[in-house]
Amino acid sequence: MLAPHPLGYHTRALLLAVSMALIPAAFAQPAPTPPDNPPTQGQQGGSGGPPQNQPAPTDGTTGQGQMPPALAGIAENGEAIDPKAMEALKKMGEYLASMKMLMFKARIFADVVLENEQKLLIGGKVTYMAMPPNQLRVDLTTDSITRRFLHAGNKFTMIAPRNGYFAEMQATEPTAQVLSKAAKEYGIEVPFADLLEWGRKPDAWAGIKEGFLVNSPMINGQRTKHWAFRSENLDWEIWIKVGDQPLPLRISTVNTRDPAKPRFLATLKWMKAKPEAAKKFIANTEKLKQIPFKKAEPNKKEASQ
């Protein structure tokens, strides 16, 4: 579920626009290939500084030719994985799993790599609502397209409102399993599918090779802890809200398997769950033309690597 798959019934232009919605279903698993976005805000961190009475270095070092520990990719204790980093993921996962409804809006950006290795920056917005284990609605609007994904108990529906069509399939399994099936069999990657596994799937963080604290920046007026992780083929960062509500406020991934190293970036603004929101999980397909889902074809670029 970590590798992007082409949608058989989309044109190439739409595929490029849709691909920015891909976000790995489990960041820490060993073979991810998600699309991503332009660099995040400047990183600061690490201890140490320039010698007194000398100008601050501009090369990112401490002034003695060494990177600060955080920016050098090691934890303060010298280990590749800081135990505090894993504990932060655990607490965040437990909190997400305790929520009866997940609701947020996100601003997302991604690098889409063309066959000639040119990168295009695609922007978009996501409105996300989920009531685990079997209700989901995700509204995606990019620079080029609009898509709506719904799972309401026994059906999974994808709607293209502007184009006037929809596709639907039987889906009685929990939402997390439905999204995994949609990705593997049909190449449909729903944004933030991984949130339904964090805190619920025992091996959600398996495969992490490095993890450390970068700094503690403010995001939308809220203090966060900025954690950086590395797993095979994927560098990823997560900004977790400080306090008794450890929600992810920003997520960034870099696909290191791709020589172009495309980045995905999402900033999340969480909302208070509203009871009336449950009505929005039902798909309204009146006046829309139904088309079938088409099986995904192998990704030639990935297969050749």
C-alpha positions, 0 to 999 in steps of 0.5 A, spaced: 500 500 500 506 504 500 507 504 492 503 509 488 499 505 483 496 508 476 489 508 475 487 505 469 481 509 467 484 516 468 488 520 463 495 521 464 494 528 466 489 526 471 494 521 474 499 526 475 494 530 479 491 525 483 498 522 485 499 528 490 494 525 494 498 519 496 501 518 503 504 512 505 499 507 509 504 505 514 510 510 514 515 505 517 514 499 513 520 497 509 518 499 502 514 505 501 514 509 495 509 515 496 509 522 493 511 528 497 512 535 496 517 541 497 522 542 503 519 544 510 520 550 514 527 551 516 530 546 521 533 548 527 536 544 533 542 541 536 546 544 542 553 548 541 554 554 537 560 558 534 566 561 539 565 567 542 566 574 539 566 570 532 560 571 527 555 565 527 557 560 521 552 559 515 554 552 513 549 549 518 555 547 523 556 548 530 562 553 528 567 547 529 566 544 522 561 539 526 553 538 525 549 539 531 547 532 533 539 533 531 541 536 524 546 530 523 541 525 524 543 522 531 539 522 537 542 526 543 544 519 546 548 517 540 543 512 538 540 511 531 533 511 534 531 515 540 527 512 545 523 518 546 521 518 539 518 512 539 515 513 545 512 520 542 509 515 536 506 511 541 502 516 545 500 519 539 497 513 536 494 511 543 490 518 542 488 517 535 485 510 537 481 513 543 478 518 538 471 516 536 471 521 530 477 524 527 476 530 523 481 535 520 482 539 514 489 539 511 493 543 506 497 539 502 503 539 497 507 534 493 512 533 488 510 529 482 515 527 478 515 526 470 518 521 466 523 526 464 525 527 472 522 534 472 518 535 478 511 539 478 509 542 485 501 540 486 497 543 491 491 541 494 486 541 500 483 535 504 477 535 509 477 528 513 472 525 517 472 518 520 469 514 525 472 507 526 472 502 524 467 502 518 465 510 516 470 514 512 469 521 508 475 524 505 474 530 500 480 532 496 481 538 491 487 539 488 490 544 483 486 540 477 481 535 480 476 534 485 475 527 488 471 524 494 472 517 497 467 514 502 466 508 506 459 507 509 459 500 512 458 496 506 460 500 500 466 504 498 465 509 493 469 514 489 466 520 486 469 525 481 463 531 482 466 535 476 466 529 471 459 527 473 461 520 475 462 515 480 465 508 482 463 503 487 464 496 490 462 492 496 466 493 502 464 490 508 471 490 512 473 495 516 475 501 513 483 500 514 482 493 510 478 496 505 483 502 503 488 497 503 484 493 498 483 499 494 490 501 493 493 494 492 488 492 487 485 498 484 491 503 485 487 508 489 490 511 494 486 515 499 489 521 503 491 519 510 489 512 510 495 511 515 491 514 521 486 509 521 492 504 523 496 508 528 495 506 535 491 500 532 496 496 528 501 493 532 506 493 527 505 500 525 512 503 526 516 496 524 522 498 520 524 504 523 531 505 522 533 512 525 529 517 529 530 523 533 528 530 535 529 536 531 526 542 535 519 544 538 516 549 533 509 553 533 504 550 528 498 555 527 499 557 534 500 551 537 507 548 540 509 541 537 515 537 537 518 536 530 521 528 530 524 526 524 525 518 522 528 514 517 526 507 514 528 503 508 526 508 502 523 513 506 525 519 510 519 522 514 517 527 519 512 528 524 510 534 528 506 532 534 502 537 538 505 538 545 500 536 551 495 532 553 492 531 546 498 529 542 495 530 535 499 530 528 499 537 526 504 536 520 507 530 516 512 530 511 515 524 507 521 524 502 521 518 497 528 516 497 527 510 493 526 515 487 532 519 485 528 525 484 527 524 492 520 527 491 517 530 498 509 530 500 507 535 505 501 536 509 499 541 515 493 539 519 488 543 522 484 538 527 476 540 528 471 538 534 467 532 532 460 534 531 454 529 531 451 531 525 457 529 521 455 522 521 450 524 515 455 526 511 458 519 510 452 517 505 454 517 498 450 521 494 450 519 487 444 521 484 445 524 477 452 521 476 454 516 471 457 509 474 463 506 471 467 500 474 473 500 478 479 498 473 485 493 476 491 497 477 497 495 472 504 494 474 508 501 475 513 500 470 518 505 473 518 501 480 518 494 477 525 496 473 528 498 479 
